[in-house]
């Protein structure tokens, strides 16, 4: 019996590079660590495979297959003439349905984890979904109230205090209460994934973490009190606030297990500059393992066969690794309980 984890791969917005990178990512290395199952329109994927991955044999999930075949859980919802590189209601609706299907398959025990190709937020909205991104969409589908976006890039793991907000609103989210909650959340969830007590750093909001108040007051008013509460009352190994222009490099070098970023671009600029193509988006707090690429739909190059699948491959591998770790942890806890 195949004991490898089954990873459901949603192809994202079909008008973008999602189908291409999903197909190109599946190689011998991926198939050694998991059983990949694409979730998308099978007719569209067969056409895409002919263009981008002609060596792949596309078969429907559940039918007898050869070892070299790639399974597709068919959600046939695309027109044959769908155009690459164009936002549309049809592609957005289809992308939303792939996500809903993936969660349903996970709940039914058909797949063990999810790796997602990029979606276009405007197309998703045109398709009738008002979630600002995958993170919030998956939280709603799993009735998850406490969650956070994070990025894994080699030894750098970054957790975001806020995600898709205008910068003025994101700054207002930097409060003592919000940071205390996120530090505790990161400590619990990352500790479970890594199976150890994590060492956490917190980035400052302002240049040089405000230089003792010279460039802002948020560090003294909110971040430092949050760190003190987290250390004194919750015994969390947390440090900072550190200058944002150096702390992510220190995390990348392994000095910390995680860095908490104060807003979206503070995190993503660092991650993508240090490891574009190998960074993986991980949603913390969900009852399932979900990973994703560290980039968008790239409509400007969609359909041309030149998209880099490295981040998609890294996302699938990490989903397999994390789901296997979770399964071992659950099995260990079950054995301890029985003992």
C-alpha positions in Angstrom: 0.0 0.0 0.0 1.3 3.5 -0.9 2.1 5.3 2.3 3.1 8.6 0.7 0.9 11.6 1.5 -1.7 12.6 -1.1 -1.3 16.2 -2.0 -4.2 18.0 -3.7 -2.9 20.7 -6.1 -5.4 23.4 -7.1 -4.4 24.9 -10.5 -5.4 28.4 -9.5 -6.6 30.9 -12.1 -6.5 29.0 -15.4 -5.8 32.2 -17.3 -2.6 32.6 -15.4 0.5 30.5 -15.0 -1.1 28.2 -12.5 -1.9 25.2 -14.8 1.6 25.5 -16.4 3.6 25.5 -13.1 1.3 22.8 -11.6 2.1 20.4 -14.5 5.7 21.3 -14.8 6.3 20.9 -11.0 5.3 17.2 -11.1 8.5 15.2 -11.7 10.2 12.1 -10.4 11.4 14.0 -7.3 7.9 15.1 -6.4 6.5 11.6 -7.0 9.0 10.1 -4.6 7.7 12.1 -1.7 4.0 12.2 -2.4 1.1 11.2 -4.6 0.1 14.5 -6.5 -3.5 15.0 -7.5 -4.3 18.0 -9.6 -7.7 19.6 -9.0 -9.0 21.4 -12.1 -10.6 21.1 -15.5 -9.3 17.9 -17.1 -9.8 18.9 -20.7 -8.1 22.2 -20.1 -5.2 20.4 -18.3 -4.8 17.9 -21.1 -4.4 20.8 -23.6 -2.0 22.6 -21.2 0.0 19.4 -20.7 0.4 19.1 -24.5 2.0 22.5 -24.5 4.0 22.7 -21.3 4.6 19.1 -20.1 4.1 16.7 -23.1 5.8 13.8 -21.1 2.9 13.7 -18.6 0.0 11.3 -19.1 -3.1 12.9 -17.7 -5.7 10.5 -16.2 -8.9 11.1 -14.2 -8.6 10.5 -10.4 -9.9 7.0 -9.4 -9.3 5.2 -12.6 -6.5 2.6 -13.0 -3.3 4.4 -13.8 0.3 3.7 -14.8 3.0 4.8 -12.3 4.0 7.7 -14.6 0.4 9.0 -14.9 -0.7 12.2 -13.2 -4.2 12.2 -11.7 -6.7 14.9 -12.0 -9.7 15.3 -9.8 -11.9 16.7 -12.5 -13.9 19.9 -11.8 -14.9 20.6 -15.4 -15.9 24.3 -15.4 -13.9 26.0 -18.1 -14.8 26.9 -21.7 -12.6 25.5 -24.4 -11.7 29.0 -25.6 -10.6 30.5 -22.3 -7.9 33.0 -23.0 -4.6 33.2 -21.1 -3.6 36.5 -19.5 -7.2 37.9 -19.2 -9.1 38.5 -16.0 -12.6 36.9 -16.2 -15.6 36.0 -14.2 -15.4 32.4 -15.5 -11.8 31.8 -14.5 -12.3 33.4 -11.1 -15.4 31.3 -10.4 -13.5 28.1 -11.5 -10.6 29.0 -9.3 -12.9 29.4 -6.3 -14.5 26.0 -7.1 -11.1 24.3 -7.1 -10.4 25.6 -3.6 -13.8 24.5 -2.3 -13.3 21.1 -3.9 -9.9 20.7 -2.3 -11.2 21.4 1.2 -14.1 18.9 0.6 -11.6 16.2 -0.5 -9.5 16.9 2.6 -12.5 16.6 4.8 -13.4 13.3 3.1 -9.9 11.9 3.6 -9.2 11.7 -0.1 -6.2 14.0 0.2 -3.8 14.8 3.1 -2.8 18.4 2.3 -3.3 21.2 -0.2 -0.8 23.0 -2.4 -2.3 26.0 -4.3 -1.3 27.7 -7.5 -1.9 31.4 -7.6 -5.3 33.1 -8.0 -6.3 36.5 -9.3 -8.2 38.4 -6.6 -10.1 40.5 -9.1 -11.2 37.5 -11.1 -12.2 35.7 -7.9 -14.3 38.6 -7.0 -15.9 38.7 -10.5 -16.7 35.0 -10.0 -18.7 35.8 -6.9 -16.2 35.2 -4.1 -15.4 38.1 -1.8 -12.5 36.7 0.0 -9.3 38.8 -0.4 -7.1 35.8 -0.8 -6.5 32.1 -0.3 -5.8 32.6 3.4 -9.1 34.1 4.3 -11.0 31.8 1.9 -9.6 28.6 3.4 -10.2 30.0 6.9 -13.9 30.5 6.1 -14.2 27.0 4.5 -12.7 25.3 7.6 -14.5 27.6 10.1 -11.1 28.8 11.4 -11.2 31.9 13.5 -7.5 32.3 14.3 -5.1 32.1 11.4 -2.0 33.8 9.9 -0.2 34.0 6.7 3.5 32.9 6.8 6.3 32.3 4.4 8.9 29.6 4.6 12.1 30.1 2.7 14.9 27.7 3.7 15.6 28.6 7.3 13.7 31.9 7.1 10.1 31.7 8.4 8.1 34.9 8.5 4.7 35.3 10.1 2.6 38.4 9.1 0.7 40.6 11.5 -1.6 41.8 8.7 -2.0 40.7 5.1 -3.9 42.5 2.3 -4.5 45.9 3.7 -3.7 49.5 2.6 -0.5 50.5 4.4 -2.2 53.2 6.5 -4.6 50.6 7.9 -1.9 48.0 8.4 0.0 50.5 10.6 -3.1 50.8 12.8 -3.0 47.1 13.3 0.3 47.3 15.1 -1.1 47.1 18.7 0.1 45.5 21.9 -2.9 43.2 22.0 -2.6 42.1 18.4 1.1 41.4 18.8 0.7 39.4 22.1 -1.9 37.3 20.3 0.2 36.7 17.2 3.4 35.9 19.2 1.4 33.3 21.3 -0.2 32.0 18.1 3.2 31.7 16.3 4.8 30.0 19.3 2.0 27.4 19.4 1.5 26.7 15.7 5.1 26.9 14.6 6.2 24.9 17.7 3.8 22.1 16.6 5.1 22.1 13.0 8.7 22.1 14.0 8.2 19.9 17.1 10.2 22.3 19.3 9.9 25.5 21.2 10.7 28.2 18.6 12.9 31.2 19.1 11.0 34.2 17.7 12.1 37.6 16.5 9.9 40.6 16.0 10.7 43.3 13.4 10.2 46.9 14.2 7.7 49.0 12.3 9.9 52.0 11.7 13.4 52.5 10.2 16.0 51.0 12.6 13.1 50.0 14.9 12.7 53.8 15.6 16.2 54.3 17.1 14.9 54.7 20.7 12.0 56.9 19.5 13.8 59.1 17.0 11.8 57.8 14.1 8.5 56.8 15.6 6.7 55.7 18.8 5.1 52.4 17.9 8.0 50.3 19.1 7.9 51.9 22.6 4.2 52.1 22.8 3.1 48.7 21.4 5.9 46.4 20.3 8.1 46.4 23.4 5.2 46.0 25.9 4.0 43.0 23.8 7.4 41.4 24.0 7.6 41.9 27.7 4.1 40.4 28.3 4.9 37.4 26.0 8.2 36.7 27.9 7.0 37.4 31.4 3.5 36.1 31.4 3.6 33.4 28.7 7.3 32.3 28.9 7.8 32.6 25.1 11.3 32.9 23.7 10.8 36.1 21.8 13.2 39.0 21.1 13.2 42.4 19.5 12.1 44.8 18.1 14.9 44.5 15.6 15.7 46.8 12.7 13.6 45.6 9.7 16.4 45.9 7.3 18.6 43.3 9.0 16.4 40.9 11.0 15.2 38.9 8.0 18.7 38.1 7.0 19.4 37.0 10.5 16.4 34.7 10.3 17.5 33.4 7.0 20.9 32.5 8.5 19.1 30.4 11.2 19.5 32.7 14.2 15.7 32.6 14.8 13.1 30.0 14.0 10.6 32.7 12.9 10.4 36.5 12.3 7.1 38.3 12.9 6.6 41.1 10.3 4.4 44.1 11.0 2.8 44.3 7.6 2.6 42.4 4.3 5.3 43.9 2.1 7.8 44.1 5.0 7.6 40.3 4.9 7.3 39.6 1.2 10.0 41.9 0.0 12.4 40.2 2.3 11.3 36.6 1.4 11.3 37.2 -2.3 14.6 39.1 -2.4 16.3 36.3 -0.4 14.7 33.3 -2.1 12.4 34.1 -5.0 11.4 30.8 -6.6 12.0 28.7 -3.5 9.8 30.5 -1.0 6.5 28.9 0.1 3.4 30.5 1.5 2.0 28.5 4.5 -1.3 29.3 6.2 -0.8 28.7 10.0 -3.8 27.9 12.2 -5.8 25.8 9.7 -6.8 22.3 10.6 -5.2 21.2 7.3 -1.7 21.7 5.8 -1.9 24.3 3.1 1.1 25.6 1.1 1.3 27.9 -1.9 3.7 29.7 -4.2 5.3 33.0 -3.3 4.2 34.8 -6.5 1.1 35.7 -8.4 -0.7 34.7 -11.6 1.8 36.4 -13.9 -0.7 37.1 -16.6 2.0 38.9 -18.7 3.7 35.5 -19.4 0.7 33.1 -19.1 0.5 30.6 -21.9 4.0 31.2 -23.2 5.7 28.2 -21.5 8.4 30.2 -19.8 7.0 30.3 -16.2 9.4 29.0 -13.5 7.8 26.2 -11.5 10.4 26.2 -8.7 8.1 27.7 -6.1 5.3 25.3 -7.0 7.6 22.4 -6.6 8.8 23.7 -3.3 5.2 24.2 -2.1 4.3 20.6 -3.0 7.3 19.2 -1.3 6.7 21.2 1.9 3.1 20.2 1.9 4.2 16.5 1.8 6.8 17.1 4.5 4.5 19.0 6.9 1.6 16.6 6.4 3.9 13.6 7.1 5.2 15.4 10.2 1.6 16.1 11.4 0.6 12.5 10.8 3.6 11.2 12.8 2.8 13.7 15.6 -0.9 12.6 15.8 0.2 8.9 15.7 2.7 9.6 18.5 0.1 11.4 20.6 -2.4 8.6 20.0 0.1 6.0 21.1 1.0 8.0 24.3 -2.7 8.3 25.1 -3.3 4.6 24.6 -0.2 3.8 26.7 
